Amino acid sequence: EQETSPFADPVLYDAASYPKELYAEPGSFQPNRAALAKWGAWINSYGRKNFDRPLVIASSADLSGSTNISGFADGFGETPGYGWYERKGSSQGVLLPQGITEFANAGIMTGIASVNFSLIPEQAFNGFWATTSTYGSFSYLLYGMLRLYSQIDQDCDLKIGKVIYIAGHSGPETADDSRTHFGIFSPGVTQLFPDGAVINLYPWEHNEVPVTLAAALKLEKPSVVILHLTRPPVEIPDRDALGMPSHLEAAKGAYIVRDYRSDAPKMGTFYVQGTSAMANAVNLLPKMDENEYNIKVVYVSSPQLFALQDEAYRNRVVTDFDRSFSTLITTSGRKLMPEFTFNELSTRYAVSADWDNRWRTGGTLDEVLEEAHLTPEWIEAGIQKFTNYVTQNT
């Protein structure tokens, strides 16, 4: 009898055909972390219905609910969830009750994902994927195990499963948890892998979460996928009304949100990454038209997915002009978008949470975004400053 692995099922990776419940309606306010909970519930419920087993085991100390990784234990539709494991649930549970022991949690999850029950383990993986989470600011607590797992992924002759690390509450949006919890610089640890050995995902809004996950997990390698999520709800954009591409374009790693008009001089390209950075930039798009800013805006959802696109597409997103006259709008540090930093101008004119090379302090969401210079007013000022430079030098 031929062995069938659940992970060979193309339905798992077809974001365009996912249940409509996994996507939020335009105009609603949703945190992108909520999409993780829905997708987690769906994938394990799909496994239960079609393979009589869960597909993903999860654990995340006291942050299971906060980062929404608890969704993997929930039911979806009429299919019941598997719930907590053992002392908080049952022997069938998929959410492991762990303490605040991120390094241990990462070790347990990589251990689970490395076990292959397939009868042909050199050719196929049949086991469990695993996922764990913590604040993006504490990414270094999991890095050691993820690095070692990546080395197994590189050198082992046996197929291994996916480990999905949720870098939750990243960026200055963490706000009320004060300076110790801001994920502005620490998430840079997730980039410390060989090229192609990790997929980092930075969906800015709810509907990009399942799309980017599907694109990353569809790849045979790498086995380490890192999903960066944020806490606050933002408005789901009406992409048709704004003339924006579909959320499905996030699967390409970078997509043009707004291109140059052909009837006016180009005034600079902005590569954007992060929830508040993009949400506030989107709110400015109508004003950019009113003030005749002929700018190009590109959202970067995953540098690694972008690198996998064909050359023609990559050359449309990053042109020779863009390489000379572009900058960044980002909720992280200016050093953490190296794939889209083409010259010294990129960092000099960047609108970023580390604009003054200082650690951020605490406060409410509004106070922190003001201090980080990521409010619409600060982003508009940054756009004006860079477009003035481009206009004077082209």
N, C-alpha and C positions, 0 to 999 in steps of 0.2 A: 504494500500500500504506500502510495506516494505521500510524503510528509508535506503538510501545508502550514506555513507560518502566518499568523495574523498580520504580521507587518508587511506581507507581500500584497495585502489588499489595497488597491488603488484608491478606494473610497477615503481612506485615512488622510490622503494628501490632496484631495480635490476640493480646495477651499471654495471654489465657485459653486459647488453642489452641496456644501454643508447646509444643515437645517437653518432656516431663516431665523430661528430663535437665537443662533449664535451671534447675530448681528443686531446692532442697535439702530433705531430709527433716527434719521436726521432731525435735528432740533432738540433731541433729548440730551440730558446731561448725564454722562456716565464716566467713571474712572476706567482706564484701560485694564486695570487689574481685575475688574469684574468680568472681562472677556476671558481671562484665564480660567476663572471658576466655571464658566459655562462650557468652555472647550474641554476642560478636565472632566466634567460630569459627562459630557457627550462621548468622549473617547472610551471611557471605561464602561459606560452603558452600551455603547456599540459593541465592545468586546463581549459583554455579558450576553447580548442578544444573538450575536453571530458566532461566537467562539466558546461561549459558556465559561468565560474567564475575564478578569480585568487585564488591561494592557500596561497600566502605569501604577507603580507603587510610590507613595509620597510620604514625606516627613519634613516638619519645619518647626520644631520647638514650639514656643508660644506664639509664633507668627503665622500659624496655619490659617487662621481666619483673617488676620490683617493683610497678609499678602495674597489671600484668596486661593492659596494652594489647596485648601480644604475642599475645593470644588471637585477634586478627583474622587472624593468619597461620596459625593452626592449622586442622586438619581437624575435622570434626564427624561422628560416626558413621563410616560407610564412605566419606565424601567426603573426599578429601585436601585439605590446606590449600595456600595459594599460597606460604607461606614468606616469607623475606627477599627483598628486591630487590637485584639486581645484585651488587656486590662480595662480599656475604655470601650471595647466593642466585642468583636467576635474573631474566631480564627480565620474568617474569610475577609476581614477588614483590609483596606488598602492604605489607610492613613496611620502611620506609625506614631504613637505617642512618645515623643522624645523631649529631653530637657533642652536648655539653652546651651547646646553643645554643637556648634556649627561644624567644627572640624570632624567630630565623630559622625554627625549626620551625613556629611559629605562622604565619609568613608563607607558608611552603611549603604548609601545609595549607589556608589560606584561598585561596591561589592555585589549588590543585587543585580545591577545591569551587566556585570561581567560574566554572569552564569548563563551558559548556553545549553539548553536541554535538547537541542536538535540532534538527530541521528547523523546528520551530515554537517557538523559545526564549522568545517572549513568553507562551506558553501552558503549556509543560511543561518540566521539567528532566530531562535525560538525560545524566548524567556520573558523577562519583564523589562520594560523601560523604567527609569526611576527619576524622581524629581525632588528637589529640595530648595529651600529659599531662605534668604535673610535680607537685611537691608543692603542696598548697593554700597553703602558706606563701610560695610563689614565684609566686602567681597574677599579680602585677603584671608579671612578665616577659612574659606573653602578652597582657595587656590591650590594649596598643596596637593590635595586629593585629586582635583580636576587635572592638574598638571601630570600627575602620575598616571591617571586614567588615559590621558591623551597619549602618553608614551606607549601604553598597552595598545591603544588604537593604532598606533603607527607600526608597531613591531610584531604583534601577535598574529599567528597564522589562523587563529580561530575568530569567527565573527563575534562581535560583542554588541550590546544594546546601547541605546541612547541614554545619556544623562542630561536632563534639562535643569539647569540652574536658574532660578528666578532671582535676579538682582532687584528686589522689591524696594519701593519707596526711594528710588534714585533721584538725583538732582536736588535743587534747592526747595522743590515743592514739599519736601518732608516737613518743612516749617516747624510746627509746634514741638517736635522732638528735640529741638535745640542743636547746637553746633556739633555735638558728637555724632549725630546721625545723618548729617548732610552727605549725600552721595555725589559729590562734585568731582573729586580727584580719585578716591578709592576705586571706583569702577574701572579705572584704567588698568587695574590688575588683570581684568578679564581679557585684555589685549596681549598679554604676555605669553603668547603661543606662537609656534611657527606658522607662517602663512598657510592657510588652508586647514589648520588643525583645530579650529574653533569657528563656530558661527555665532556672531553677536547680533542680536535683534533689538532694534530701538523703535517699536511702533509708537507713534505719538498719540493715537486715539484708539478707542475700543475696537473698531472694526478692522484695524490692521493687525491685531494680535493673532487671530486664527489664521490669517493669510500668511503672515511671516513664519509662524510655526509650521504650517503645512509645507511651505517651500523649503525650510531648513531640514525638516525631518524626512522629507522625501529623498534627500541625498544619501547615498550609501555611506559616505563619510563626509565630515567628521562625526564622531560619536558624542562630542561635547557641544551642546547648544545652550547659549546663554541669553535669556530673555530679560531685558531691562524694562521694568514697569514703574509706574508712579501712582501716587495716592489720590490726588484731587480729581473730582469729576470735571470734565470739560464738555463743551457743546459738540455733539456729533455734527460735522459740517454737512450742509446740503450741497454736495459736490456738483450736481448738475447746475444748480443756480449760480454757483461760484465759478463755473467753468473749470473745475478741478477734475483730474482723472479719477477713476474708480479706486476704491480702497484696495482692489485686487492688484493694482500696480505696485503696491508695497512689496510684493513678492520679488520684484526685480532689484531690490536693494537700494535703489535711488530712482526717483521719478520727477519729471518736470511738472511742478504745480502751476507755474505761470511762465510762459516763454516770452521772449522779446517780441515786440511789434516790429514789423518790417519797415514802417513808415517814419521811424525816428531813430536817432542815434542810440546805441546801447549804453546803458548807465550802470552796468555791473551785475554780477551774479551772486546770489546768496545761497549757500548750502546750509540747510537747517536741520537740527537734530534735537529731539527732546520735546516733552509734552507742552510745557508752558511756552517754550520758544516758538513752537509751531502754532499752537492755539492762538497766541497773541499776534503772530505774523499773519495768520489767516484772517483775523479780524481787521487787519490793516489793508487787505487787498483792495476793497472798494475805494479806500482813501488814496491808495497808490494810483489808481486810475484817475481819480478826480484831480490829483496834483501832477499828473502826467509823468510819473516816475516810470521810465521804460526799463524795468528791471526783470531779471530772470530769477525765479525762486525754485529751488530743488529740495525735496525732502529726502534725507538719507536714512533709510530704515535698516540697512545692513550693508556695510562695506564689503563683506564677504559674499553675500548674494549678488551684489552689483558686479563684483569681479568675475562672476560666472556668466554674465550676459555676453552676447556676441559683440564683436568690435563695433559694428555699425551703431548699435544701441548706445554703447558706452561713449562713442564719439558724439552722439547727439546730446547726451546729458552733460558731458564735459568736452567742450570745444576748445580750440586753440585760444580763442578770445577769453573763455572762462579761466583758462590756466593763467592768463596774465592779469585779469581783472575780476577777481572773486574774493569773497570773504565768508565768514562763518556767523551763524546765529545758533547758539548752543547753550543748553542748561548745564553742560559739564565744563571742564577746563579746556582752554584753547589748544592744549597739546594733545587732546584726546580725539581729534578728527584728522589724523595724519594723512589718510588717503585722499582727503579733500582740501589739504593745505598745500597749495602749489608754489607759494613764494612768501616773502616776508610781509606783503600786504595783507595776506589772509589773517595773520595773527595780530598785526598792528590795528586793523580796523574791526576785528571780531567783536560781536556783541555776545558776551559770555558771562557765566556766573563768576568767573575769576578775573573780571575786567581790571581789578586793581591789585591783582596778585596777593590777595589776602584771604584768610579763612572767613567764611560767612558766620554771622552770629545768629541767634534765635529770633523767634517772633511768630506772628501769624503769617499765613500764606501771603497776604498782600504785602506785609512788611518785609518779608524775606525777598519776594520778587522785586520790590522796590530797591532793596539793598543790592540785589544781584543785577540790577539794571536790565530786567527782563519783562518789565511791564510794556504795554503797547507804546507808551510815550517814549520809553528808552529805546525800544526797538526802532521806532520811527526816527528818532534822533540819530541812531547808528546808521540807518539806511540813508538818511540825508547827508551825513558826513561822508560816507563812502561814495555815493553818487556824485557829490561835488568833486571829489578827487578824480574819479573816472572821467567826468566831463572835462575837467581841466587838463587831463593828460592823454586824451584820445582825439 
